[in-house]
Amino acid sequence: MNKFLPCLSALLLFGCASERVVLLPVPEGEKNAVVVRDANGEQELATPYAATVRRLGVARPYQASAAEVNERYGATLSAMPARPLSFVLYFVSGADQLAPESQVELEKIRKLLSERPAAELQVIGHTDTVGNKESNDALSRQRADAVRTLLIDAGFPADTLRASGRGERELLVPTADDVAEPRNRRVEINIR
């Protein structure tokens, strides 16, 4: 009879195993969803903390809570890197000078970076279609370098900050040549 005990123990342990999927809320409030499929069908989780647990091959939906997720997974979630962020700064026509509203946005970025000391930044300059492609390439790089310098002066480490210029190749607002579109005169800052 003793020779059957290890098999019974293995079956009991295997039968106790479960899989759990919980849909976490997106910090920016955007909608998200996930579909969980198995041999018995599929279930869509489309609201924050919607969950499913599968035991003995049977999936059962339930509604988790923020407290439950924090209790079960808090240590893991706190160890995850911060979500990537993107910002756009706009410029005065034909110059590498920030538009007044972008000065305010730059201050927000500086504050955020002080809270994310291990972040990596990519600064990408753009222009509108006024001027020739060569001068727009140079101007877009000047804009990226100007923002890079502002961030370095604010204490961000230069070795984790990359700058590049895209000229008029990636227009935010498609226009014909020689159109002064303010939304195309920009620098994108991607923070990881």
C-alpha positions as CSV (number, residue, x, y, z in Angstrom):
1,M,0.0,0.0,0.0
2,N,2.9,2.4,0.7
3,K,4.0,2.3,-3.0
4,F,0.8,4.1,-4.0
5,L,1.2,6.9,-1.5
6,P,3.7,9.0,-3.6
7,C,1.4,8.8,-6.7
8,L,-1.6,9.9,-4.6
9,S,0.5,12.7,-3.1
10,A,1.6,13.8,-6.6
11,L,-2.0,13.8,-7.8
12,L,-3.2,15.8,-4.8
13,L,-0.5,18.4,-5.3
14,F,-1.1,18.7,-9.0
15,G,-4.8,19.0,-8.3
16,C,-4.2,21.9,-5.9
17,A,-2.2,23.9,-8.5
18,S,-4.1,26.9,-9.9
19,E,-3.6,29.6,-12.4
20,R,-4.8,33.2,-11.8
21,V,-5.1,36.1,-14.2
22,V,-6.1,39.5,-13.0
23,L,-6.5,42.6,-15.2
24,L,-4.8,45.6,-13.7
25,P,-6.0,49.1,-14.2
26,V,-4.0,51.3,-16.6
27,P,-2.7,54.3,-14.7
28,E,-3.8,56.8,-17.3
29,G,-7.4,55.6,-17.2
30,E,-7.3,54.1,-20.7
31,K,-9.4,51.0,-21.4
32,N,-7.7,47.7,-21.6
33,A,-8.7,44.0,-21.9
34,V,-7.3,40.5,-22.1
35,V,-8.8,37.3,-23.4
36,V,-8.0,34.1,-21.5
37,R,-8.4,30.9,-23.5
38,D,-8.1,27.3,-22.6
39,A,-9.5,24.0,-23.8
40,N,-12.9,24.8,-22.4
41,G,-13.3,28.2,-24.1
42,E,-12.4,31.8,-23.5
43,Q,-13.2,34.6,-21.1
44,E,-12.6,38.3,-21.7
45,L,-11.5,40.4,-18.8
46,A,-12.3,44.0,-19.6
47,T,-12.8,45.9,-16.3
48,P,-10.1,46.7,-13.7
49,Y,-9.5,43.8,-11.4
50,A,-11.6,41.4,-13.4
51,A,-10.0,38.0,-12.8
52,T,-10.2,34.3,-13.5
53,V,-8.7,31.4,-11.6
54,R,-8.3,27.9,-13.0
55,R,-8.2,24.9,-10.7
56,L,-8.4,21.3,-11.8
57,G,-8.8,22.4,-15.4
58,V,-11.9,24.5,-14.7
59,A,-11.8,28.3,-15.1
60,R,-13.9,30.4,-12.7
61,P,-14.4,34.2,-13.2
62,Y,-14.3,36.5,-10.2
63,Q,-13.8,40.1,-9.3
64,A,-10.5,40.8,-7.4
65,S,-9.8,44.0,-5.5
66,A,-6.9,46.4,-5.3
67,A,-6.3,45.2,-1.7
68,E,-6.2,41.5,-2.8
69,V,-3.8,42.3,-5.7
70,N,-1.6,44.3,-3.4
71,E,-1.5,41.5,-0.8
72,R,-0.7,38.8,-3.4
73,Y,1.5,40.7,-5.8
74,G,2.5,44.0,-4.2
75,A,6.2,43.0,-3.9
76,T,6.4,42.0,-7.6
77,L,4.5,45.0,-8.8
78,S,6.7,47.4,-6.8
79,A,9.8,45.9,-8.4
80,M,8.6,46.5,-11.9
81,P,10.1,49.5,-13.8
82,A,8.0,52.6,-14.3
83,R,5.9,52.8,-17.4
84,P,7.4,54.6,-20.4
85,L,6.2,58.2,-20.9
86,S,6.2,60.6,-23.8
87,F,6.0,64.4,-23.9
88,V,6.0,66.9,-26.7
89,L,7.5,70.4,-26.6
90,Y,6.8,73.0,-29.3
91,F,9.1,75.6,-30.7
92,V,9.0,79.1,-32.2
93,S,9.1,79.1,-36.0
94,G,12.6,78.8,-37.4
95,A,14.3,78.7,-34.0
96,D,15.4,76.3,-31.2
97,Q,13.5,78.4,-28.7
98,L,10.7,76.8,-26.8
99,A,7.2,78.1,-27.2
100,P,5.9,79.7,-24.0
101,E,3.4,76.8,-23.2
102,S,6.2,74.3,-23.6
103,Q,8.3,76.1,-20.9
104,V,5.6,75.0,-18.4
105,E,5.6,71.4,-19.8
106,L,9.4,71.3,-19.4
107,E,9.1,72.1,-15.7
108,K,6.7,69.1,-15.3
109,I,9.3,66.9,-17.1
110,R,12.1,68.1,-14.9
111,K,10.1,67.3,-11.8
112,L,9.1,63.9,-13.1
113,L,12.8,63.1,-13.9
114,S,13.8,63.9,-10.3
115,E,11.4,61.1,-9.2
116,R,12.8,58.6,-11.8
117,P,16.6,58.7,-11.3
118,A,17.3,55.6,-13.4
119,A,15.3,56.7,-16.5
120,E,16.7,56.8,-20.0
121,L,15.6,59.5,-22.4
122,Q,15.4,59.9,-26.1
123,V,14.9,63.4,-27.4
124,I,13.8,63.6,-31.1
125,G,13.6,67.0,-32.9
126,H,11.2,67.8,-35.7
127,T,10.4,70.7,-38.0
128,D,7.6,71.9,-40.2
129,T,8.0,72.0,-44.0
130,V,9.2,75.6,-44.3
131,G,12.7,75.6,-45.7
132,N,14.8,73.0,-47.4
133,K,15.3,69.5,-46.1
134,E,19.0,70.0,-45.2
135,S,18.3,73.1,-43.1
136,N,15.3,71.4,-41.5
137,D,17.5,68.4,-40.6
138,A,20.0,70.7,-38.9
139,L,17.2,72.7,-37.2
140,S,15.6,69.6,-35.8
141,R,18.9,68.4,-34.4
142,Q,19.5,71.9,-32.9
143,R,16.1,71.7,-31.2
144,A,16.8,68.2,-29.8
145,D,20.3,69.3,-28.6
146,A,18.8,72.4,-27.0
147,V,16.3,70.3,-25.0
148,R,19.0,67.8,-24.1
149,T,21.1,70.7,-22.7
150,L,18.2,72.0,-20.7
151,L,17.7,68.5,-19.2
152,I,21.5,68.1,-18.4
153,D,21.5,71.6,-16.8
154,A,18.6,70.4,-14.7
155,G,20.8,67.5,-13.4
156,F,19.8,64.7,-15.7
157,P,22.9,62.5,-16.5
158,A,24.1,63.1,-20.0
159,D,25.2,59.5,-20.6
160,T,21.6,58.2,-20.4
161,L,20.2,60.9,-22.8
162,R,20.2,60.5,-26.6
163,A,19.2,63.2,-29.0
164,S,18.5,63.0,-32.8
165,G,16.8,65.1,-35.5
166,R,14.2,63.9,-37.9
167,G,13.7,67.1,-39.9
168,E,10.4,67.2,-41.7
169,R,10.2,63.4,-42.2
170,E,7.7,62.6,-39.4
171,L,5.1,65.3,-39.6
172,L,2.5,65.3,-36.8
173,V,0.2,67.2,-39.1
174,P,0.7,66.3,-42.8
175,T,1.2,69.4,-44.9
176,A,2.5,70.4,-48.3
177,D,5.9,72.0,-48.7
178,D,6.5,75.4,-47.2
179,V,3.6,75.3,-44.7
180,A,4.3,76.8,-41.3
181,E,2.5,74.3,-39.0
182,P,3.2,74.9,-35.3
183,R,2.4,71.3,-34.2
184,N,5.2,70.0,-36.5
185,R,7.8,72.2,-34.8
186,R,8.4,70.0,-31.9
187,V,10.7,67.8,-29.8
188,E,9.4,64.5,-28.5
189,I,10.8,63.2,-25.2
190,N,10.5,59.5,-24.6
191,I,11.2,58.4,-21.0
192,R,11.9,54.8,-20.2
